[in-house]
């Protein structure tokens, strides 16, 4: 399956879980997918991945959490996902156990503000979600190992 089709499929799964399609849900899926790629994680052995997410615990920002859950299979229920409230930033730390590696992915500061501004100006969340799907990782995120 092509990368684009794979992303679309995963976003459809996230939309079913979450209840609707929105830009912050897509951001969460993209964060999780990026972590799996960079850390070379095979979800068949999902015990090795953990996610620690710091996000404002209010909508629409908290929608990132559901996207990360779908993309990584790290959930609050299986205790592989920990969430904490953040005043502003959206950042996720992903840890792989074997071999031990850590990746920190931060949503670039202007991205959330631009999305919220456009939402307040009447842009549809579905339209914004599709735009986020097409943005490069470099536009969306800063990363550090």
Helices and strands as residue ranges (DSSP letters): H 3-18, H 23-39, G 43-48, E 49-55, H 63-72, E 81-85, E 91-96, E 101-107, H 109-120, H 125-134, H 137-140, E 141-144
